[in-house]
Amino acid sequence: MEKKEQTTVPTNIMPFKEATCILTDREKIGQFFMPAAFINDSEASIKSLESLIRKESIGGICFFHSRASAATNYEGKKKITYNKNSFQVLKDLIVRYSAAAKYPLLISIDAEWGLAMRVEETPQYPYAITLGAAHDPQLVYEVGKKVGSDCKAAGIHWNFAPVADVNNNPNNPVIGYRSFGSNKKDVSTNAIAFSKGLQDAGILGCSKHFPGHGDTATDSHLGLPVIDKYREDLFEQELYPFMELIKNNVDAVMVGHLSVPAFTKGKQVSASVSDEIIKGLLRGELGYDGVVVSDALNMHSVSKTFPKKGGLEWAAFNAGNDILCFAENVKEGIDAILKKATNSQIEESFNRVWALKIKAISQASTNLPAVSDPDPLNALIAGKCLTFYKGSQEILSEFLGSGFYGIQFGKSKLTAFFDIVNERTGSQSLLGRDRSFKNIKSALGANSKLLIAVYPPSIKPQLSFGMDPLQLEILIELIRKYDVVLYLFGNPYFLRLLPLKKVSAIIIAYQDLKGFEENAAAHFLGNTKAVGSLPVSL
């Protein structure tokens, strides 16, 4: 039976002008649910979500690219189809879903490095690890503001960013490049800057993944990571950025799917369903009184441990989450909360969620701005982040003054880096693709000096960052046999796969966005300096 008590929502927190609205308890509980919406979806599925929004008074939706995108298909069994019109489809769906809602929807997305994280043909800004190498919080603020503006251009209210995890485990399969680095103070400074950039653009932010997902080698999409540290060490390291973000009025905190036995009396239970971590630690010890949102509840680390429909949703809410992201069993979850929750639980979460929603809706724009041009800001960041990891400028000068051969790995065509270098030096370059070491050695002839540019196909560490095993083998053999200067356009953790002692010079450019290759080429030619520093330990 539905609880009969009704509450009049004060007009000062209503999204409707001069309106007073009465929500039943069931409608209030509906406001806690944020199911997934897919930009590229079937008409039948779109209508099904419209119906769910309408019938259950759903409070918000979180957009993903498609049902084959990472959060729903992390094992990679489904092919992700490219759709150059995804941005327009996203905008149209926001209008359509909003029309189905009795109360305004809170529209969210993961856009840590821009809408490009989920949407084709939209601006992409550098990854957090790249921004960390620049050591310039003002640039991070500008990125946050640009990303926020792009979210507003789509009609989105809430960006689930920044990542506040301190990535102090090189084997971390899921955070890594998404973290600003391994230094807690640098992570805090950059996360605060990004958060304020979003807020100044009129977009909500969210710090994640509480209480800290950096020191784990387990992917919480697939299994439950365990952070087995003492309380004192966790307060000193993992919790530090979250405490600083709370002091600086972050809009929300996302709780991750990870076990931290020091906070749960030795029990191995996910933080996302632990009242000891959410109510005891986050709200009690840290004094946080804002909105708490769960990480995606479809992730296997928790979804497979609650076989009964509605059980996970109830457990997450009862532990202290106000918003249940990517809830898959909405009706059953609402039924469970309605049956088991106390009136005070419902009221407290509803008031927090409603106040956040009012903030979001009140700063939304009716005239959507155009998306940003990322190139000028990215070029500035490229100049600030370029990192001389090993070697010296003298080594590069010696290369320039003698004959060298260029070779490129990870790209099927010669890139802007070698286009510029070859044009200025008259040198030659070849691709390391589909060649044996013997054939490459024959092609190089008597040349003993190699300028190597590496573009790992994947930013993630799985399967050697996507590098073809033969290419990786050839690359390692070249490093062992030749005098090598190496430019890396990818995740710096890739260097852990190489015999670094054999390399004469290593320069990390981090990415191959427009401006990054051009700046790296200018550096090799002696026209600019590498002023960045590696934000993580290899």
Secondary structure, 3 states (H helix, E strand, C coil): CCCCCEEEECHHHCCCCCCCEEEEHHHHHHCCEECEEEEECCHHHHHHHHHHHHHHCCCEEEEEEECCCCCCCCCCCCCCCCCCCHHHHHHHHHHHHHHHCCCCCEEEECCCCCHHHCCCCCCCCCCHHHHHHHCCHHHHHHHHHHHHHHHHHHCCCEECCCECCCCCCCCCCCCHHHCCCCCHHHHHHHHHHHHHHHHHCCCECCEEEECCCCCCCCCCCCCCCECCCCHHHHHHCCCHHHHHHHHCCCCEEEECCCECHHHCCCCCCEHHHCHHHHHHHHHHHCCCCCEEEECCCCCHHHHCCCCCCCHHHHHHHHHCCCEEECCCCHHHHHHHHHHHCCHHHHHHHHHHHHHHHHHHHHCCCCCCCCCCCCHHHHHHHHHHHCEEEECCHHHHHHHHCCCCEEEEECCCCCCHHHHHHHHHHCCCEEECCCCCHHHHHHHHCCCCEEEEEECCCCCCCHHHHCCCHHHHHHHHHHHHHCEEEEEECCCHHHHHHCCHHHCCEEEECCCCCCCHHHHHHHHHCCCCCCCECCCCCC
